[in-house]
């Protein structure tokens, strides 16, 4: 399998990877723009635009879009994140021209009809309501709001009922013309695709894309703040999320942070799963994660437990953080590398996952990252690097605490911070 890249005269980048054993193609358009690129009065508009793109063009009604792709057994969808937006399709190889045509149509000819906009606003208001009723969603939204207080990175992607209700077709068009330009867009396909033919189709159908933004795209510099937010709710489980400032994609410790998250809470053999769930039975779910952004990152630990186990759970988690700053075993590093390698290779067996992976690497690094190079970066990480990073992550930054549910017995943030500021002393006392 070989990745081929063509940059069109318009500035649009086209990337393919041929997977000759397949009969299908996953293809899409990835835009280096998301909720972080919204102005104050545009909160939620990136997500609304993603919805409205499917609601009718000058050539197709919303029903036409759905029926044409499904008439050939294909699928069409989209997603909005903080820094990217994607529109993608999965079709049999003979129907790639149709998928390209539809994707180009919704991105260059959408009409943003007033009546369709009214209906879609109502749909998104229901989506916001559903998210507010889901503790797993609430705790992460609140967490981001506190970690990046009063910043676009800390705002929920969906927006608020007030902002969503206020949007007009012209506001959507202004956001579109400012952010959906060829220098920020990547058209990627993986599967049974011929590169040259695909490039010609894209060049023809996406010719109407603007090459320059109508105004300078918005992107405020992230400032990690930290702090806490608690919301008492009548739930079965108490949801707790403890986090720290992580590393951006381009920082030296990014891959080290990914490996540390895997060792601490990346699977059934991880430290948190073994100690918190298997040895002590304190919760059903516990894991660690590291999210990288263009200029910052977040390292977090999420757990859900009963109210009565909450006073025991947090000290155990803090103690595991301390232990990571003292000792990491080579066997743990080897196992985490093997897990990451397996995830990487297994993901490449799916054309949809592979197309998304290529698109992300193009947006972040300007090129696809070969598997060998990825593993080389991980191979250079030592036990000393990991313990040093753990010490700096967990004990040198202000923590962020988000909690939802029956959390009356959760320790004050000052107590948790004190334990983290004195590794091996306060934490041991709390764990005892």
N, C-alpha and C positions, 0 to 999 in steps of 0.2 A: 504494500500500500504506500502510495506516494502523495504527498501534499503538493499541490500546484497553486501558485499565486499569480494573479494578473491585476495590475492597477490600471484602470481605465483612464483615458484622457480627462474625464470629468473629475477624477480623484476618488471614485468609488473603487473599493477593493473587492475582488472576487477570489474566493478560495474554494478548492475542491479536494476531496480525497476519494479516489476510486476504490471501491471494495467489490471486486469482480464476482465474488461468490453470492452476491445479493441480487434480488429482483426489484428492490425498492430504493428510494432516495429520500433522505431527510434533508430539507433545505430551509433556509430562512434568512431573514435580514436582522442583523444585530446593530443597534444604535448605541453609541457611547454617550447616552443621556438617560437620566432617570429622575427620581424625585429630588435629588440634590440640585438639579438644574432649574428648579422652580423659583420664581420670585415669591415674596411674602404673600401676595394676593393670588398666587397660582397653586397653593398647597392642595395636592391631589389631582392636578390637571394632567400630569404625565400618565397616571393610571386611567383617567377618564378618556384621554386620547386613544390609548390602547383599545379601550372598549369601542369607541366611536368609529375606529377605522373599519370595523366590520359592519357598520350600520348603513351602508349604501354609498355608491360612487356615481359618477355621471354615466357609467355604463351598466352598473349592476345594482339591484336592490339588495337589502340585507338577506332576503330569502334566496336571491339568485346566488350570492356568494356561498351560502351554506349548501345549497343544492348542487351547484356545479362541482364543488370539491368532493362531495359525498356521492355524486352520481358515478364517480370513477373509483369509489372506495377509499378516498383519501381523507386526511384529517388536517384541520387548520386550527391554530391556537396562537396565543400571545402571552407575554409576561412582562411585568414592570418590576424593577428593583431600584435600589437607591442610586445606582450609577449606570445602569443599562436598561434598555427595553428591547424586546425581541418579538418578532412575528415569524412563525415557522409552520411548515407543512410536512406531511409524510405521504408520499404517493408511490405507485409503481413507476418503474423507470420510463414507461411510454408516456406518462402524464406529467413529466417535469415541465414542459412548456406551458401547460395549463396552470400549474402551481406558480410558476414565475409570473405569469400574466396576472393572476389574482393578487399575488403579493404586491406587485408593482401598482396595480389598480388601487388597492386600498391605501397605499402609501403616497400616491401622487394625485388621485382623483376623488378622494373622499369629499362628500358634500357637507357633512355636519348639519344635517337637516334639523330644524328647530324641534319638530315633533319627536324625531328619533332621540334628540338630545334630552328632551323632557323625560321620555321613558327610561333612557339609560341612567339618568340621574337617580331615578327612583330605584332602579336595580342596585346601584352602588350604595345608596342609603341603606338598603337591606343588607348588603355585604358588610357595611360598617357595623350595623346592628348585630349581625351574626358574629363578627370578630369580637365585639365587646361582650358577647355572651360566652366566649370561648376562653377559659383561663390561660391556656397555652399561648394564645395570641396576645392576650392582655399583658401578660407578664413580660413578653419580649418588647412590645410597644412601649410600655412604661420604662423598661430598662434603658432603651435607646434614648428616650426623652430625658432621662436623668443623666446618663453618661455624656450626652451632647446637648445640654440644656440650651434652649433658645437658638438652635441651629437647624438648618435644613436636614442634616444627617439624623437628627433626633426626632424628626416628625414622622408620624405614621404615613406610609405610602398612600393609603386610601384617601387621605384628607379628612376633613371634618364635615358634618352635615351642613354647616354654614357655608364653607368654601365651595363644596360640591354644588349646592343649590345656586350659587352666584355665577357660575361660569356661563359664558356666552360663546357662540360659534367663533366670533372674532378672537377671543382670548385663546381658544384652541389653535386657531390658525397662526396666531403670533408665536405661541410656544413651538409649534411645528416648524415654522420658517426659521426660527432661531436655533433649533437643535437638530432637525432632521436634514442634514446637509451631507454631501458625498464624502467630505473629509472625516466624518464621524460615523460612517456607515460601512458595514461589511456584509457581503452576501456570501453565504457559505453553504456548501452541499457536501454530503457524505453518502456513499453507497454506490449504486450502479449508475454513475454519472460520467459523462465525457466532458472533460474540462473545456476544450475549445468550443464545443457546441453550447455548453452552458454559458460561457462568457459572451457569446454572440447574442443569446437570448436575453441575458441581463443587460447588455449594452443597449439593445434595442428598446426593451420595455422600461428601463429605468432612466431613460434619457431626459425625462422632465424633472428629475431631482435637482434642487438648487445646489450649486457648488460652493456658495458662500452664505453664511448666516445673515439674517436680516438685522441682527444686533449681536453684540458680544454675549455668548452663552454664560449663564450664571453658574458659579461654583464657589461657594465660600470655603475658606480654609477651616478644616475641622479642628476643634479644641476640646480634647477630652477633659471633662470636669469631674465626674463622679458624684456620689451622694446616694440618697435612698428614696424609695417610694414604697408605701405599704397600702394595701387595700383589703380590708377585712370583708370577706364574703362567706356566705353560708354554703360551703362546699365540702365534699368528702375529703379532699386532699389539700394540703397546704403546698403551694408552688413557691419555690425559692430559687432565685437566680443571683449568683455572686459573680461579679466580673471585674476586669482590670483593663487598663489600656494595653492593647496589643500592638502588632507591627503591620505596617503597610506592605503591600505586595512587593515593593522594590527595596525594602529594608533588609539589612543583612540577616536579621534574626527571624525573617518570615517563615522559612522552611523549618527552622529550629522550633518555632512556636507551634507549627502544625504537628511536628513529631511529639512535642511535649503534650499537646492536647490528646493525642492518640494514646500515649502511655498512661496519662492520668485518667482519662475517661472515654476511651474510644471503642471499647468493646467489652465482651464478657470477661476477658483476661486482664482488663485494665485495673489499676489500683483502686479507683473509686468503686467500681462494680464489685470487686472481690471483697473489699473491706466494708463498704456501707451496706451492700445488699446481701452478699453471700455469707460473710462472717457475722454480721450483726443483725441482718434482717430489718434495717431501719427504713427502707423504702423500696418501691417497685421499680422506679425509674431514676437513674442518675447518670449523667454523662458530662463530658467537657467538650468545648469547641473553640475554634479560633477563626474569626472572620477578618479577612484583610480587605481594606479599601485602598483608594489611590493615595491617601495621605495619612491614614491612621489604621487602627485595628482594634478588635475587641477579643479578649480571652475570657471565657465564661464557664461556669459550672452550674448546671440546672439539675434540680432534684424535686421530686414530688413525694410527700409523705403525709401520714396522719398527724393531726394536731398534737397528740401526746408524744410522738416520737421527735417532734421538731427540736426540742431543747437538746436532745442527744445528737441529732443529725449534724447540725452546723459545726460543733466542735470537732467531730470526726473528719469532716471535709477540710477544715482548717489545718488539722494535724497532717492530713495527706499532702496538703500544699507545702507545709514545712518540710516533710520528709523528701519531697521532690527537690527542694533546694539544698538538701544535704547529700542525697545518694540517688543516682540513677544507674541501673545495671546494664551492662552491654547486652545481655540477653533481651532486655526490654526494648532497647534500641533496634536490635535485629528483628524482633517480632513486629514492631511498629513499621519498620521499613517494608517488611514482607506484606503487611496488611495494605499499606499505601500502594505498593507495586501491584498487588492483586486487584485493588480497586481501579487503578489506572488502566490496567490491561483489560479487565472485564468490561469497563466502561467503553473501551474502544471496539468491543464486539457489537455494540449498538450504534447504528448510524446516527440516531438522534442525539445520543450522548456524545458521540464523537464530533458531530457538527457543532454542538454547544461548546465543547472543550476547545476546539480550534478557534471559534469565534472569541471566546474569553481570552485566549492567549494572544490573539492578534490585537485585541483592544488594549491589553495590559502591557505586552512586551513588543508588539509590532511584528511578531513572527511566531510560528508554531514552535513549541519547545519539544525536541525529540525525547523519547522515553529515556534513552541512555543519559542524556544531559540532566533530566529530572532526577534520576536515581543517583547520579554523581553528586548532585547538590546535597542529597540526603546522606550519601556515604561519607561526606566530610564532617558530619556532626559527631561529636564525641560526648562522653559522659560529662566531662568538665564543662563543655559548652551548654549542655542542658541544665545542669545544676546552677550554673551561673545565671542563665536566663530565668530560671524559676525564682531565684532569689531576687532578681531585679523586678520581675513581673509582679510577684505576690507581696513583696515587702517594701518596695520603693515607690509604689503608686497608690493613689487614693482608690479604694474599692467602690464599686457601684452595687447597691443591693436593691433588688426588686422582689416583692413578695405579695402573693394574692391568696386569699382563702382564710381558713381559721388559723391566723398567725399571731394570736395574742401572746403566745409563749415564746415567740422569736426574740432572741437577744437584741438589745439596742445596737445600732450601728457603731456607736462609740466603743462598745465592748468588743465587737468583731474587729474593728480597726486596731484596737489595742493589742489583740491577740496577733494580728498580722504584723504590727510594728515591732513586736518582740518575739521573733521566731524561737521556738524551743522553750519559752518560759511561760507566757500567758496561755498559749495553745495547749501545752501539756497540762496546765492547771485546769483548763476548761474541759479537756478530754478525760481527765481523771474523775 
